[in-house]
Amino acid sequence: MLILGGGLAGVACAHALGDEGVAVTLVDRNDYHQFQPLLYQVVTSQLPAEDIARPHRTIFADYPSVQVVTAPVKAVHLIERSLVLSDGRTLSGSHFVMAAGARPNFFGVPGAAEHTFPMYSVSDAERLRLHLQRLLHEVMSGATTAEGVLDVVVVGGGPTGVETAGALAELMQALHESGRLARPGRITVVDRGPALLAPFSSKAHHYAVTKLAEAGATVRLGVGVSAVHPDRVEFDDRSVIPAHTVVWGGGESGAAVAQNAGPGPGRGGRLDVRPDLTLARYPGVYAVGDVANIPSHDGDALPQLGSVAQQSGRWAAENILRERRNEPTKPFSYKDKGIMAMIGRNAAVAEVGKRHHEVQGPLAFAAWLGLHAILLSGAHSKADAFLSWAWDYFDRDHAAFIEASSAPQRIAWSDDEHDEPHISLERHDLTIRSPATPSGDNHG
Ligand SMILES: Cc1cc2nc3c(=O)[nH]c(=O)nc-3n(C[C@H](O)[C@H](O)[C@H](O)COP(=O)(O)OP(=O)(O)OC[C@H]3O[C@@H](n4cnc5c(N)ncnc54)[C@H](O)[C@@H]3O)c2cc1C
C-alpha cells in the first residue's frame, strides 16, 4: 500500500490501514506533518513552528506496519500505482492513495509568486514571521523611520486571509498600546468578491468586517489585485497600496505532482474522484483531501477542509480493506461538523453541524476548539495540552504578551526533546533548526 502525502488525509489513511496491520509506505517531502489551521499563530509568534509540525516517525511510532519515506516525489505513474522519488528510486504498491494536498494559486497575477508570502506550509509561516520580526526590529530600534514600512496587505477574504489579518491587526495594536510601536502597521485585507468569509452566512460576513475594523484593520471588497511589487500592490481599479509585506491567501490548486499525474485535472487543478474516492480508469488508485474534487450529495465538490481531508483519508483506507476482502467499495459519506474561523481573540464565528447553526464569540471559539482538537488528534494524542494552551490564548490579556521577537508560549506536549521536525525555509534557504540526525531532503 502506497500513500503520497503525510498531511491530515494521508496520516488518517495510514493510521486506519496500520490499525489492521496492513503494510503501508507513506512518502512525504517533509519528515513532519504540518497542521495548517494554526499557521497564523506561528506568523504572529503565538506558537513556535515546531509545535504545529509533528514528526511522522513520532506519529507512527506505535504502527510497526507503517514505513515512512522522507523524499520529494517527482513523478507518479497511476497505471502502475508507482511513484518516482527525486533520487531516482521507484516505489509501488497494490493500492495507491494520492494525498498530496494543495499549493498556492497565484492566478497569474504578475509579481505575486515572487513578492508575496503564501500561507500554506510551516516554512511559509516561519518565513513571514522572520520577515515581520526583522521589520519590527528595524522600526523599534529607529534603524528606519520610513512611513508604512510595517503596512501589510492580505490578499483573500476567506478564512485564511481573515484569520491572518485579524491576528496581525491585534499584534500591531498590542505593540502600539504597550508603547513599543509609535505607529502601528496598517493591515488591509482585500477580496475580489463582495464579502469576507464567503461560505458563511451574511451575518458572519458582517461580523467579520466589524471585528476586523475593531482590531484596526481595513477591509476592501470588490477589487482584485492586478500586480504585486516589492513595495506596493496595484489593483484593477487603478488604486495602489504601498506595502512591503503582502500575504497571499488568495486561493489554492491541487499539488503539482497530481496535476502531472495523467488524468486531466478538474476544477481547481484537483483530481476528480468517484463517490468511493477512486479515480476512474485507474484501478486501485484513490485521491483524498485537498488534492481531490470529492463529490458531495448536492453534486458540488466538498470544500478543502481539514475534516474532509481526515474523513476521506480514513474512508479510502476502509474501501481498500473492503477491496482486500473482495467486497464492494462504498461511496464516501461526509459528516459535516460545520465551518468556523477565528478572527481574533474573543472573536470567532462558527456554523456548527450539518445544519450550520450560527454562533459567534466564546461559543464559536469553543466549537473551533473542539473541531481542532479532533483534527489535531490524528497527529497528537495529547488533546488536553492543546486545549489548555488555547484557553489560555483566548483568555489572556494579550497586550502584555505579544511580541514578535519573544519566545512564544509552547503547548505542553511533553515530547522527547530530540524528537523534533527538521524545518527549513525553501526560498531563503535559511535553516531554523539543525537536525539532530541526518534526514532526507526536506523540500523538493
Ligand atoms: C492557512 C490555512 C488554514 C486552514 N484552516 C483550517 C481550519 O481552520 N479548519 C479546517 O478544517 N481546515 C483548515 N484548513 C484546510 C486544511 O488544513 C486542509 O484541508 C488539510 O490540511 C488538507 O490535508 P491534506 O492531507 O489533503 O493535504 P496537506 O496537509 O497539504 O498534506 C499534503 C502532504 O503532501 C506532501 N507532498 C505534496 N507534494 C509532494 C511531493 N511532490 N513529494 C512529497 N510529498 C509531497 C506535503 O509535504 C504534505 O505533507 C486550512 C488551510 C490553510 C492553508
The ligand as an SDF file (V2000), in Angstrom:
LIG
                    3D

 53 58  0  0  0  0  0  0  0  0999 V2000
   -3.7020   28.6650    6.4070 C   0  0  0  0  0  0  0  0  0  0  0  0
   -4.7080   27.5480    6.4150 C   0  0  0  0  0  0  0  0  0  0  0  0
   -5.6530   27.4940    7.4490 C   0  0  0  0  0  0  0  0  0  0  0  0
   -6.5920   26.4610    7.4670 C   0  0  0  0  0  0  0  0  0  0  0  0
   -7.5070   26.4410    8.4900 N   0  0  0  0  0  0  0  0  0  0  0  0
   -8.4030   25.4380    8.5420 C   0  0  0  0  0  0  0  0  0  0  0  0
   -9.3250   25.3530    9.6070 C   0  0  0  0  0  0  0  0  0  0  0  0
   -9.3520   26.2110   10.4940 O   0  0  0  0  0  0  0  0  0  0  0  0
  -10.1930   24.3090    9.6420 N   0  0  0  0  0  0  0  0  0  0  0  0
  -10.1840   23.3430    8.6630 C   0  0  0  0  0  0  0  0  0  0  0  0
  -10.9760   22.3960    8.7320 O   0  0  0  0  0  0  0  0  0  0  0  0
   -9.3290   23.3950    7.6300 N   0  0  0  0  0  0  0  0  0  0  0  0
   -8.4310   24.4110    7.5450 C   0  0  0  0  0  0  0  0  0  0  0  0
   -7.5480   24.4640    6.5080 N   0  0  0  0  0  0  0  0  0  0  0  0
   -7.5940   23.4160    5.4860 C   0  0  0  0  0  0  0  0  0  0  0  0
   -6.9070   22.1500    5.9560 C   0  0  0  0  0  0  0  0  0  0  0  0
   -5.7040   22.4750    6.6050 O   0  0  0  0  0  0  0  0  0  0  0  0
   -6.6450   21.2630    4.7440 C   0  0  0  0  0  0  0  0  0  0  0  0
   -7.8780   20.9790    4.1410 O   0  0  0  0  0  0  0  0  0  0  0  0
   -5.9590   19.9540    5.1070 C   0  0  0  0  0  0  0  0  0  0  0  0
   -4.7860   20.1790    5.8450 O   0  0  0  0  0  0  0  0  0  0  0  0
   -5.6150   19.1770    3.8440 C   0  0  0  0  0  0  0  0  0  0  0  0
   -4.9750   17.9980    4.1960 O   0  0  0  0  0  0  0  0  0  0  0  0
   -4.2800   17.1000    3.0870 P   0  0  0  0  0  0  0  0  0  0  0  0
   -3.7310   15.9210    3.7990 O   0  0  0  0  0  0  0  0  0  0  0  0
   -5.1930   16.8910    1.9380 O   0  0  0  0  0  0  0  0  0  0  0  0
   -3.0830   17.9960    2.4960 O   0  0  0  0  0  0  0  0  0  0  0  0
   -1.7830   18.5490    3.2440 P   0  0  0  0  0  0  0  0  0  0  0  0
   -1.9970   18.6940    4.6890 O   0  0  0  0  0  0  0  0  0  0  0  0
   -1.3610   19.7360    2.4550 O   0  0  0  0  0  0  0  0  0  0  0  0
   -0.7190   17.3740    3.0470 O   0  0  0  0  0  0  0  0  0  0  0  0
   -0.1480   17.0880    1.8120 C   0  0  0  0  0  0  0  0  0  0  0  0
    1.2170   16.4850    2.0540 C   0  0  0  0  0  0  0  0  0  0  0  0
    1.7400   16.0370    0.7930 O   0  0  0  0  0  0  0  0  0  0  0  0
    3.1140   16.3240    0.7480 C   0  0  0  0  0  0  0  0  0  0  0  0
    3.5250   16.4480   -0.6600 N   0  0  0  0  0  0  0  0  0  0  0  0
    2.9260   17.1920   -1.6320 C   0  0  0  0  0  0  0  0  0  0  0  0
    3.5920   17.0650   -2.7980 N   0  0  0  0  0  0  0  0  0  0  0  0
    4.6300   16.2250   -2.5500 C   0  0  0  0  0  0  0  0  0  0  0  0
    5.7020   15.7190   -3.3640 C   0  0  0  0  0  0  0  0  0  0  0  0
    5.8420   16.0240   -4.6540 N   0  0  0  0  0  0  0  0  0  0  0  0
    6.5890   14.8920   -2.7870 N   0  0  0  0  0  0  0  0  0  0  0  0
    6.4830   14.5310   -1.4750 C   0  0  0  0  0  0  0  0  0  0  0  0
    5.4950   14.9930   -0.6770 N   0  0  0  0  0  0  0  0  0  0  0  0
    4.5900   15.8240   -1.2010 C   0  0  0  0  0  0  0  0  0  0  0  0
    3.2440   17.6430    1.5150 C   0  0  0  0  0  0  0  0  0  0  0  0
    4.5610   17.8290    2.0230 O   0  0  0  0  0  0  0  0  0  0  0  0
    2.2040   17.4780    2.6150 C   0  0  0  0  0  0  0  0  0  0  0  0
    2.7670   16.9770    3.8170 O   0  0  0  0  0  0  0  0  0  0  0  0
   -6.5960   25.4830    6.4490 C   0  0  0  0  0  0  0  0  0  0  0  0
   -5.6510   25.5430    5.4140 C   0  0  0  0  0  0  0  0  0  0  0  0
   -4.7140   26.5680    5.4030 C   0  0  0  0  0  0  0  0  0  0  0  0
   -3.6970   26.6130    4.2800 C   0  0  0  0  0  0  0  0  0  0  0  0
  1  2  1  0
  2  3  1  0
  2 52  2  0
  3  4  2  0
  4  5  1  0
  4 50  1  0
  5  6  2  0
  6  7  1  0
  6 13  1  0
  7  8  2  0
  7  9  1  0
  9 10  1  0
 10 11  2  0
 10 12  1  0
 12 13  2  0
 13 14  1  0
 14 15  1  0
 14 50  1  0
 15 16  1  0
 16 17  1  0
 16 18  1  0
 18 19  1  0
 18 20  1  0
 20 21  1  0
 20 22  1  0
 22 23  1  0
 23 24  1  0
 24 25  2  0
 24 26  1  0
 24 27  1  0
 27 28  1  0
 28 29  2  0
 28 30  1  0
 28 31  1  0
 31 32  1  0
 32 33  1  0
 33 34  1  0
 33 48  1  0
 34 35  1  0
 35 36  1  0
 35 46  1  0
 36 37  1  0
 36 45  1  0
 37 38  2  0
 38 39  1  0
 39 40  1  0
 39 45  2  0
 40 41  1  0
 40 42  2  0
 42 43  1  0
 43 44  2  0
 44 45  1  0
 46 47  1  0
 46 48  1  0
 48 49  1  0
 50 51  2  0
 51 52  1  0
 52 53  1  0
M  END
$$$$
